[in-house]
Each structure stands twice: as C-alpha cells, then as structure tokens.
Amino acid sequence: MAALAALAVTKVQSLVGDAGESVAGYSARLAAANLMASEVHREARSSAPGNAPEADRLNRRLGSRCVRVPLIFADTGGTTVWKPGIFAGAAGRRSDPPRWSALPSCAFAGPR
C-alpha cells in the first residue's frame, strides 16, 4: 500500500511540474511575441519616408512583419493590430522634411 501511495505522489508531482514548465514556456512565448511586435513598432515610428511611394513600401513591409507575429506565435492565441502611417507630403513629391502626418504602429494583444 505504501508503494502505491508513493507512486501516486510521484505521479502528481510530475504532473504539477509539467504544468509549471508549460505555463513558464507559454509566458516566455507571449513575452517574445510582444517583443517582436514592439520591435516592428519602434522601426515603424523611427522611419522617415521621403515620398509617397516610399511610404507605401514601408507600410507594406512593416505591416507584413506585424501581421506575421501572431502566425509565428500562434500557440499564444494573441493578435496584432497594424495601423499604417499616413505620409505628410504631396503624392509624387519629396517631403521637406520627410515625415509622417500619422505615425504607423504595430501592437500585440494577448488572448482574452
């Protein structure tokens, strides 16, 4: 009987340990997804397009990277929100200085 009780205790401890590792791994993946989205966000905010076509290219490239975050970290159940930047200058002309009138952004939202 004592051996059976010891085996049951060992099994429960193993299950609790596995659950703890799983939660820690999930938290790390959630943090990594948030970090990746933050990196895209910082790059988007620091970009300075010189003209409208360049702004479009930046929006497409950075938007694509932002949208990939929840695909890479699908197990987290999170999503991202991409807001493209709006170019300040006239179409086809260089802006002086190059700038966004509305900054682009990427944000990660964990599961609800």
Backbone torsions as a table, in degrees:
resi	resn	phi	psi	omega
1	MET	NA	-40.4	-179.4
2	ALA	-64.2	-38.1	179.8
3	ALA	-65.2	-40.3	178.6
4	LEU	-65.2	-40.3	177.6
5	ALA	-65.2	-40.8	179.1
6	ALA	-64.8	-40.7	178.4
7	LEU	-63.6	-41.1	179.2
8	ALA	-64.4	-42.0	178.6
9	VAL	-63.2	-43.3	179.4
10	THR	-62.0	-42.7	-179.9
11	LYS	-64.3	-43.9	179.2
12	VAL	-63.3	-43.1	178.7
13	GLN	-62.1	-38.8	178.6
14	SER	-64.3	-44.5	179.0
15	LEU	-63.6	-42.0	178.9
16	VAL	-64.5	-41.1	178.3
17	GLY	-63.2	-43.0	178.2
18	ASP	-62.8	-40.2	179.4
19	ALA	-65.2	-39.4	178.4
20	GLY	-63.6	-42.2	177.9
21	GLU	-65.6	-38.2	179.8
22	SER	-64.6	-42.9	178.9
23	VAL	-65.5	-42.0	179.2
24	ALA	-64.0	-41.5	178.3
25	GLY	-64.4	-40.3	178.9
26	TYR	-64.4	-44.2	179.5
27	SER	-62.2	-39.5	178.8
28	ALA	-65.6	-40.2	179.0
29	ARG	-67.9	-37.4	176.2
30	LEU	-63.5	-43.2	178.3
31	ALA	-64.3	-39.8	179.4
32	ALA	-65.8	-39.5	178.0
33	ALA	-64.6	-42.9	178.6
34	ASN	-63.6	-40.6	178.6
35	LEU	-64.2	-42.7	179.8
36	MET	-63.0	-44.5	177.8
37	ALA	-64.7	-37.9	178.2
38	SER	-64.4	-36.3	178.5
39	GLU	-64.9	-43.8	177.0
40	VAL	-62.7	-42.5	-179.9
41	HIS	-59.8	-47.8	180.0
42	ARG	-62.0	-43.0	178.9
43	GLU	-63.4	-40.8	179.6
44	ALA	-64.2	-43.1	-178.4
45	ARG	-68.0	-29.6	-177.4
46	SER	-90.2	-6.5	180.0
47	SER	-74.2	150.1	179.7
48	ALA	-138.5	90.4	-178.5
49	PRO	-68.0	142.8	-179.4
50	GLY	-86.6	-23.4	179.9
51	ASN	-154.0	174.6	-175.5
52	ALA	-62.3	-43.3	178.4
53	PRO	-61.9	-37.8	177.9
54	GLU	-66.5	-38.3	177.3
55	ALA	-63.4	-40.8	177.4
56	ASP	-62.3	-44.1	178.4
57	ARG	-61.5	-44.6	178.1
58	LEU	-61.6	-45.1	178.6
59	ASN	-59.2	-43.6	-179.4
60	ARG	-66.4	-46.6	-176.9
61	ARG	-65.6	-49.6	-177.7
62	LEU	-72.0	-35.7	176.1
63	GLY	-62.5	-39.9	177.8
64	SER	-63.3	-41.5	178.1
65	ARG	-65.5	-39.7	179.9
66	CYS	-64.2	-43.2	-178.2
67	VAL	-67.2	-26.3	-179.8
68	ARG	-74.2	-21.9	-176.4
69	VAL	-53.6	-53.6	-179.3
70	PRO	-69.0	-18.0	175.4
71	LEU	-74.6	-40.7	179.2
72	ILE	-68.4	-37.9	-178.2
73	PHE	-110.6	47.5	-176.2
74	ALA	-59.3	-31.0	-178.7
75	ASP	-67.2	-14.4	179.9
76	THR	-82.0	-21.3	-178.4
77	GLY	76.3	12.2	-178.6
78	GLY	-86.0	170.3	177.4
79	THR	-135.6	165.4	173.8
80	THR	-122.3	156.7	175.3
81	VAL	-123.0	120.8	178.0
82	TRP	-108.1	127.1	174.1
83	LYS	-117.1	110.5	-178.7
84	PRO	-66.9	151.0	177.2
85	GLY	-76.1	157.5	176.7
86	ILE	-114.6	123.8	-176.3
87	PHE	-72.0	140.8	-175.9
88	ALA	-83.9	-25.7	-173.8
89	GLY	-87.5	177.0	176.8
90	ALA	-76.3	147.2	-179.3
91	ALA	-59.6	133.3	176.8
92	GLY	82.4	-6.6	179.7
93	ARG	-117.9	152.0	177.8
94	ARG	-74.6	139.1	178.2
95	SER	-86.2	143.5	179.6
96	ASP	-127.5	104.9	-5.4
97	PRO	-78.7	159.8	178.2
98	PRO	-62.7	131.7	-178.7
99	ARG	-165.1	164.5	173.6
100	TRP	-95.6	143.2	169.6
101	SER	-86.9	-26.5	171.4
102	ALA	-134.4	121.5	-175.9
103	LEU	-70.6	143.3	174.1
104	PRO	-73.0	158.0	177.6
105	SER	-152.2	151.9	176.1
106	CYS	-131.8	128.4	179.8
107	ALA	-133.9	138.0	177.5
108	PHE	-100.5	134.7	175.9
109	ALA	-122.2	123.3	178.8
110	GLY	-69.8	176.7	-179.0
111	PRO	-63.6	154.3	178.7
112	ARG	-103.0	NA	NA
